[in-house]
Amino acid sequence: MRKLYLFLSLFCFLMISLVSLHAIDTDNQGKASEDFKFSIPFGRSYDYSDILVKRAVDGDTLVLANGERVRLIGIDTPEMHESSKLNRDASRSNQDVESIKAMGRESYEFTKGLVEGKRVSLEFDVERKDRYDRLLAYVYLKDSGLFVNAEIVKQGYASLMTIPPNVKYADLFKELYTEARENNRGLWK
């Protein structure tokens, strides 16, 4: 119990000291700074406005240079590996597994060519991460400003997957999806 008390006392002393050091302005007048902000950084902070895409995992998931995975919001591409989702999709669509996997590879190749090795910026919606701890984002190419999520749908390599509350561009994606299907683009040939 005594060790816990000593630890807590030391911790409080350090926190008060930290706040005091940051609260005093360095203008030699010794008065409190008006724009004082106290924060204790935990973990790493990344600049998502300019970050490299290391690789595409599949048609709708990327790996950033910092190792984080990004799930593209609003779109869904076919699976290209054995999974329970692949089997559900085959059952739901009455397509064979190999056909779905082939379409998954096409979507992957399109996304890979679009973003792999390129710098991007991420835009977040209401939720920042999914249940698999992937970032949920709208992705834009830094050099051209191209909206990657929308381009994948526009070129016919993704279906729609709208999951509230992340619905900022749902109407745009619906228009692009309809246009891609009507014009037999990508997977809809």
Summary of the structure (lengths in Angstrom):
residues: 189
radius of gyration: 23.5
end to end distance: 71.9
largest distance: 75.9
contacts: 523
relative contact order: 0.14
helix: 39%
strand: 21%
